[in-house]
Amino acid sequence: MASRYGLEIRAATAADAAGLAALFQASGQSIAVSDLAERLEALRLGSGTALIAVEWGPPSGLVVLHWYRSLTAAQPVAQITGLLVGPDERRRGIGRLLLKAASQAARMAGCTTLELAAAPGEETLPAFCDSTGFERAGSLFTRPLRKKS
């Protein structure tokens, strides 16, 4: 999908499950490889996508994106339900690149708004959201996918 200095952003597949399990483990979460493979396949078949940042080895970042219809919006709304960058890979712009790729995927799905669901207690995400154009909307952060005229 996107590439920058050896970093590639692409759709995750079940074959990436072992590398993603290591990424989750490095971030303090344990998810079985078989569970990740199954979930990636289900996501691929549904209304969403998982994009990974890959440099020279296992994935260094992940963004999970879903889109849905709402009775209050004319177009589908995209929601980031997971954004993870490996602890040793942070502060290198990987999160921003993943966000850019997720925004592009959402626009291609016909969405006009992007939401980011923040887990309670997440300390660094609010500052990241502020710096990337999101605004707080209740427990979510949202931002338009197109610039205002």
C-alpha atoms as one frame of an Amber mdcrd trajectory, in Angstrom:
protein
   0.000   0.000   0.000   2.406   2.723   1.180   6.155   2.615   1.555   8.615
   5.000   3.196  12.300   4.258   3.684  11.815   0.500   3.786   8.595   0.716
   5.808   5.579  -0.801   4.092   1.930  -0.347   5.115  -0.254  -3.193   3.850
  -3.297  -5.270   4.699  -2.646  -7.915   7.337  -3.307 -11.547   6.488  -3.543
 -14.701   8.566   0.124 -15.322   7.655   1.016 -12.238   9.745  -0.584 -13.653
  12.899   2.676 -14.846  14.509   4.347 -11.454  14.035   1.259  -9.670  15.345
   1.181 -11.949  18.386   4.777 -10.855  19.107   3.772  -7.191  18.680   0.896
  -7.620  21.139   3.196  -9.484  23.549   5.746  -6.640  23.448   2.905  -4.278
  24.364   1.793  -6.374  27.325  -1.082  -8.277  25.714  -1.239 -11.982  25.022
  -3.286 -13.249  22.064  -2.858 -16.730  20.606  -1.549 -16.907  17.043  -4.476
 -19.117  15.977  -6.973 -16.624  17.428  -5.317 -13.730  15.608  -5.316 -15.639
  12.313  -9.019 -16.424  12.681  -9.890 -12.837  13.619  -7.897 -11.374  10.732
  -9.760 -13.598   8.299 -13.139 -12.639   9.800 -12.234  -8.966   9.605 -11.172
  -9.325   5.986 -14.570 -10.807   5.131 -16.509  -8.136   7.057 -16.744  -4.353
   6.930 -13.247  -3.450   7.954  -9.547  -4.000   7.580  -6.368  -4.471   9.567
  -3.310  -2.682   8.228   0.224  -3.356   9.403   3.502  -1.491   9.244   6.340
  -3.820   8.246   9.964  -2.826   7.973  12.588  -5.588   7.961  11.021  -8.172
  10.229   7.766  -8.732  12.058   5.115  -5.984  12.057   6.064  -2.871  14.005
   2.556  -1.395  14.006  -1.114  -2.206  13.485  -4.309  -0.266  12.883  -7.720
  -1.963  12.906 -10.526  -0.129  11.148 -14.263  -0.849  10.820 -16.955   1.081
   9.015 -20.634   1.113   9.769 -23.905   2.737   8.753 -25.746   4.988  11.143
 -29.237   6.440  11.046 -27.800   9.847  11.925 -25.186  10.038   9.133 -25.715
  10.008   5.373 -22.428   8.203   4.713 -20.755   5.297   6.529 -18.609   6.168
   9.538 -15.178   4.609  10.003 -13.900   3.747  13.456 -10.373   2.811  14.468
 -10.788   0.158  17.141  -7.111  -0.628  17.507  -3.903   1.324  16.997  -0.699
  -0.242  18.217   2.955   0.557  17.608   5.652  -1.596  19.190   7.270  -0.008
  22.255  10.706   0.155  20.588   9.240   1.605  17.372   7.380   4.581  18.842
   8.194   8.230  18.075   9.227   7.371  14.494   6.025   8.409  12.675   4.679
   4.868  12.262   1.393   5.695  14.016   0.879   8.681  11.724   1.554   6.553
   8.630  -0.915   3.925   9.847  -3.482   6.659  10.490  -2.952   8.036   6.981
  -3.431   4.567   5.448  -6.552   3.978   7.573  -7.963   7.326   6.439  -7.395
   6.357   2.812  -9.100   2.979   3.316 -12.048   4.702   5.009 -12.443   7.191
   2.165 -12.370   4.303  -0.337 -15.203   2.683   1.655 -17.260   5.874   1.227
 -16.810   7.162   4.782 -16.695  10.884   5.569 -15.833  10.714   9.277 -13.155
   8.843  11.170 -13.533   7.972  14.847 -10.896   6.598  17.161 -12.079   4.568
  20.152  -9.655   5.141  23.028  -9.285   2.556  25.760  -9.790   3.938  29.268
  -6.522   4.775  30.980  -4.560   5.191  27.739  -2.121   7.960  28.605  -0.412
   8.853  25.320  -3.326   8.494  22.892  -5.118  11.781  23.695  -2.002  13.831
  22.817  -1.548  11.793  19.616  -5.198  12.389  18.689  -4.875  16.115  19.343
  -1.748  16.334  17.186  -3.353  14.449  14.276  -6.548  16.493  13.979  -9.003
  14.526  16.099 -11.422  16.272  18.442 -12.886  14.744  21.563 -16.527  13.685
  21.143 -17.668  11.981  24.339 -15.571   8.863  24.825 -14.456   8.936  21.177
 -12.110  11.090  19.183 -13.393  12.046  15.739 -12.107  13.968  12.743 -13.378
  14.684   9.238 -11.726  12.727   6.448 -11.915  15.646   4.046 -10.641  19.127
   4.691 -13.273  21.761   5.308 -13.732  24.233   2.455
